[in-house]
Amino acid sequence: MPATTQIPDLRAIQALAAPDMAQLDTLIRQRLESDVVLIRQVAEYIIGAGGKRLRPMLLMLAARALGHGGPDTHQLAAVVEFIHTATLLHDDVVDESDLRRGRQTANAVWGNAASVLVGDFLYSRSFQLMVELDRMPVMKLLADTTNTISEGEVLQLLHVHNPDTDEAAYLRVIERKTAILFAAATELGAMLANADTATCRALHSYGLNLGYAFQIADDVLDYASDAATLGKNLGDDLAEGKATLPLIHAMAHCDAATRAELRRIVEHGDQAGLAVAQAAIQRCASLDYCRQRAQAYADSADAALDGMPDNPYTDALRGLARYALNRDH
């Protein structure tokens, strides 16, 4: 990265992407249309919940960085957003969550059945959209990505209430659940721009490393933020019996008595043990360790862009690598 490059912050990145994001929003609402009222209600509720739409933004920024824009990027960005939204609907049912982005989850409002079925609708609508583009490599990448995300969900389920989950197992889960969709988004941007194989691989690497950094930073916030800022209940992962990296690191470095207590908390999904977990995490400097790991992934994401054209869109991608580490929700 040139020493003189000014890396934009999130607000500047959002301003740069605003015209494309406006087109995306219009397309999303058009393609949410259904004569089944409940589908429209639930889909609009979750799509309209706010959020930064980071994954579709990544796709459009990657394409723009390589000189490509237009309706096909908006359509493929909508596909990515629909896939992501479907996973949120299903995740909240599986996790029995009742709060996301500071308001009730769809399953808390309409029930589990409606959330699962509308998630299925979003998956099928995403495949309708991608087929319309009639590009087999694009369809293959998205089909493989969606399948990998499903594998990640099941893999995570196998580690619930498992205090023996180690860092390698944790990374395997977040690669499939989170990082792979980031990687697909940025690689798809390159594919739409008809980039060469090396550039497609570089943008895949950027997205994958960004996804790792984003998720590790997210898991830090679950122990370091507060519910009002985070937009979800603090300690939700602990209540669900999920051992994320801060707790995994603490269990590997604490004394035997504390380790036994932390194992019990994970096994039972004991949210009342949050204070014990936070104290152990603090004593073992586990949040600092996690931030260092996230920083390493963000640095790798940044390095993957070194062969990219020097323009504001590439700078925006670099800025998102920095944002992944410096956010509060």
Secondary structure, 3 states (H helix, E strand, C coil): CCCCCCCCCHHHHHHHHHHHHHHHHHHHHHHCCCCCHHHHHHHHHHHCCCCCCHHHHHHHHHHHHCCCCCHHHHHHHHHHHHHHHHHHHHHHHHHCCCEECCEECHHHHHCHHHHHHHHHHHHHHHHHHHHHHCCHHHHHHHHHHHHHHHHHHHHHHHHCCCCCCCHHHHHHHHHHHHHHHHHHHHHHHHHHCCCCHHHHHHHHHHHHHHHHHHHHHHHHHHHHCCHHHHCCCCCHHHHCCCCCHHHHHHHHHCCHHHHHHHHHHHHHCCHHHHHHHHHHHHHCCHHHHHHHHHHHHHHHHHHHCCCCCCCHHHHHHHHHHHHCCCCCC
